[in-house]
Amino acid sequence: MKIGDLPVNRLGFGAMRVLGSEDIWGPPKDPANAKKVLRRAYELGANFFDTAESYGPQTDELVIAEAMHPYPKDLVIGTKCGLVRPKPSRWDEDGRPEKLRSDLEGSLKRLKLDCLHLWQLHAPDPKVPFEDSVGVLAEAPPAWPDITWGCHPGEFAMMSMRTPTMTRLYLQCPPDDDAANWSDERIWSELHARLDLPGGTKLNEGRIVQKGVAAMRSYVAEPMRYGRLFLAGDAAHIVPPTGAKGLNSAMADVRVLARALAEHCKRGSDALIERYSETCLRRMWLVQRFSTWLCTTVHRFPDTDAFTRRLQLAELQYMAGTETGRRMFAENFTGLPVER
Ligand SMILES: Cc1cc2nc3c(=O)[nH]c(=O)nc-3n(C[C@H](O)[C@H](O)[C@H](O)COP(=O)(O)OP(=O)(O)OC[C@H]3O[C@@H](n4cnc5c(N)ncnc54)[C@H](O)[C@@H]3O)c2cc1C
């Protein structure tokens, strides 16, 4: 079988077990024996070794290099990045670009390789977005009267209107992309490809007056209160821009808080204040549910396989093609009721 274009035998070797403890922590108890085990595994036909920066941490890669370097031509080593080990029981995700870069440089050095055969992200870091979007504000009249999601076979794009002469547009891009990589020509060409209706309405172009890479992230601070400090809007929660629910959610919090403060000042009652966080969070989690659902339904991620793509299209067909689907969408998109 093959990993990419590298042939490997069916049985590989999970090299973390040569380390000393159950927690995959620290150097091997018997380093000479650990190296013997690695060499023997290769002799028996396991020509794929699996390791990770976090095994040891780092010591597993060192033992592999000590045992096997200079490497046999057919040995493939796969290592992983993106975890931190503050203590033996912890495997915390850290997918920040600077951490991945230092993992990469460290793995190359420890394994004595110029190029890693296989490098994997150990686990996604929920704090770090997988995808971002290039957002632009353009002096161009909206081509369609409503917000428009472009579920193109490639990556996602979106048009939303600001005024009769201004549009805000989004293009899905990789998380480490830089707005400097997106010339105005490239932006319009990608937007046309992803949004224009074949043989139908085409996007209106105009002067781009603002350009930036916007992170797609989701966050909720619970509870939304600390003593006399009340969090509201973006300070308490962030939703991915796909559902356009940020402003609506901020207004909902403020409405609940305003009533609660008025009740406190006018009647001396703290009943609504005490319920503030709970009331807002109940609605907020429904907003998060909708925003996440819409975001993951219309975007194409690196691991979106053909089956998932069909499910995404089925979700969209249900949403647009059934009365219940349209109602569900409209209720969530225009804004769920604000409780007292
Ligand atoms: C590019 C972009 C496009 C967006 N498009 C949409 C959309 O189409 N639909 C939608 O619903 N949402 C959209 N959002 C999200 C929406 O703008 C926010 O969710 C919303 O503005 C949150 O309101 P807020 O009052 O909580 O925070 P903000 O609007 O950020 O207001 C916070 C204010 O506090 C001020 N401030 C910060 N620190 C201090 C300080 N120390 N002292 C005093 N003042 C301070 C800031 O200057 C700011 O004016 C968009 C966001 C961005 C960035």
The ligand as an SDF file (V2000), in Angstrom:
LIG
                    3D

 53 58  0  0  0  0  0  0  0  0999 V2000
  -16.1990   43.0240    8.7930 C   0  0  0  0  0  0  0  0  0  0  0  0
  -17.4020   42.6480    9.6200 C   0  0  0  0  0  0  0  0  0  0  0  0
  -18.6150   42.4220    9.0050 C   0  0  0  0  0  0  0  0  0  0  0  0
  -19.7230   42.0600    9.7670 C   0  0  0  0  0  0  0  0  0  0  0  0
  -20.9150   41.8370    9.1480 N   0  0  0  0  0  0  0  0  0  0  0  0
  -21.9870   41.5410    9.8990 C   0  0  0  0  0  0  0  0  0  0  0  0
  -23.2630   41.3630    9.3030 C   0  0  0  0  0  0  0  0  0  0  0  0
  -23.4170   41.4540    8.0910 O   0  0  0  0  0  0  0  0  0  0  0  0
  -24.3030   41.0810   10.0990 N   0  0  0  0  0  0  0  0  0  0  0  0
  -24.1570   40.9580   11.4600 C   0  0  0  0  0  0  0  0  0  0  0  0
  -25.1570   40.7040   12.1610 O   0  0  0  0  0  0  0  0  0  0  0  0
  -22.9760   41.1040   12.0380 N   0  0  0  0  0  0  0  0  0  0  0  0
  -21.8860   41.4070   11.3090 C   0  0  0  0  0  0  0  0  0  0  0  0
  -20.6880   41.5590   11.9140 N   0  0  0  0  0  0  0  0  0  0  0  0
  -20.5940   41.3670   13.3610 C   0  0  0  0  0  0  0  0  0  0  0  0
  -21.1220   42.6070   14.0760 C   0  0  0  0  0  0  0  0  0  0  0  0
  -20.4950   43.7680   13.5780 O   0  0  0  0  0  0  0  0  0  0  0  0
  -20.8290   42.4610   15.5630 C   0  0  0  0  0  0  0  0  0  0  0  0
  -21.3110   41.2140   16.0180 O   0  0  0  0  0  0  0  0  0  0  0  0
  -21.5030   43.5580   16.3470 C   0  0  0  0  0  0  0  0  0  0  0  0
  -21.0390   44.8250   15.9000 O   0  0  0  0  0  0  0  0  0  0  0  0
  -21.2350   43.3720   17.8270 C   0  0  0  0  0  0  0  0  0  0  0  0
  -21.6780   44.5070   18.5140 O   0  0  0  0  0  0  0  0  0  0  0  0
  -20.9960   44.9020   19.8820 P   0  0  0  0  0  0  0  0  0  0  0  0
  -21.7040   46.1400   20.3370 O   0  0  0  0  0  0  0  0  0  0  0  0
  -20.9870   43.7380   20.7950 O   0  0  0  0  0  0  0  0  0  0  0  0
  -19.4780   45.1930   19.5640 O   0  0  0  0  0  0  0  0  0  0  0  0
  -18.8540   46.3240   18.6230 P   0  0  0  0  0  0  0  0  0  0  0  0
  -19.7660   46.7110   17.5150 O   0  0  0  0  0  0  0  0  0  0  0  0
  -17.4810   45.8480   18.2980 O   0  0  0  0  0  0  0  0  0  0  0  0
  -18.7790   47.5730   19.5960 O   0  0  0  0  0  0  0  0  0  0  0  0
  -17.8170   47.6580   20.6130 C   0  0  0  0  0  0  0  0  0  0  0  0
  -17.4350   49.1190   20.7450 C   0  0  0  0  0  0  0  0  0  0  0  0
  -16.6410   49.2700   21.9150 O   0  0  0  0  0  0  0  0  0  0  0  0
  -15.5720   50.1240   21.6110 C   0  0  0  0  0  0  0  0  0  0  0  0
  -14.5070   49.8380   22.5620 N   0  0  0  0  0  0  0  0  0  0  0  0
  -13.6640   48.8070   22.5930 C   0  0  0  0  0  0  0  0  0  0  0  0
  -12.8500   48.8780   23.6560 N   0  0  0  0  0  0  0  0  0  0  0  0
  -13.1950   50.0120   24.3140 C   0  0  0  0  0  0  0  0  0  0  0  0
  -12.7230   50.6270   25.5090 C   0  0  0  0  0  0  0  0  0  0  0  0
  -11.7400   50.1060   26.2230 N   0  0  0  0  0  0  0  0  0  0  0  0
  -13.3140   51.7750   25.8850 N   0  0  0  0  0  0  0  0  0  0  0  0
  -14.3380   52.3050   25.1830 C   0  0  0  0  0  0  0  0  0  0  0  0
  -14.8240   51.7610   24.0500 N   0  0  0  0  0  0  0  0  0  0  0  0
  -14.2580   50.6160   23.6320 C   0  0  0  0  0  0  0  0  0  0  0  0
  -15.2150   49.7810   20.1780 C   0  0  0  0  0  0  0  0  0  0  0  0
  -14.5060   50.8300   19.5710 O   0  0  0  0  0  0  0  0  0  0  0  0
  -16.6080   49.5930   19.5680 C   0  0  0  0  0  0  0  0  0  0  0  0
  -17.1310   50.7940   19.0960 O   0  0  0  0  0  0  0  0  0  0  0  0
  -19.5870   41.9160   11.1630 C   0  0  0  0  0  0  0  0  0  0  0  0
  -18.3370   42.1320   11.7870 C   0  0  0  0  0  0  0  0  0  0  0  0
  -17.2490   42.4830   11.0020 C   0  0  0  0  0  0  0  0  0  0  0  0
  -15.9310   42.7520   11.6980 C   0  0  0  0  0  0  0  0  0  0  0  0
  1  2  1  0
  2  3  1  0
  2 52  2  0
  3  4  2  0
  4  5  1  0
  4 50  1  0
  5  6  2  0
  6  7  1  0
  6 13  1  0
  7  8  2  0
  7  9  1  0
  9 10  1  0
 10 11  2  0
 10 12  1  0
 12 13  2  0
 13 14  1  0
 14 15  1  0
 14 50  1  0
 15 16  1  0
 16 17  1  0
 16 18  1  0
 18 19  1  0
 18 20  1  0
 20 21  1  0
 20 22  1  0
 22 23  1  0
 23 24  1  0
 24 25  2  0
 24 26  1  0
 24 27  1  0
 27 28  1  0
 28 29  2  0
 28 30  1  0
 28 31  1  0
 31 32  1  0
 32 33  1  0
 33 34  1  0
 33 48  1  0
 34 35  1  0
 35 36  1  0
 35 46  1  0
 36 37  1  0
 36 45  1  0
 37 38  2  0
 38 39  1  0
 39 40  1  0
 39 45  2  0
 40 41  1  0
 40 42  2  0
 42 43  1  0
 43 44  2  0
 44 45  1  0
 46 47  1  0
 46 48  1  0
 48 49  1  0
 50 51  2  0
 51 52  1  0
 52 53  1  0
M  END
$$$$
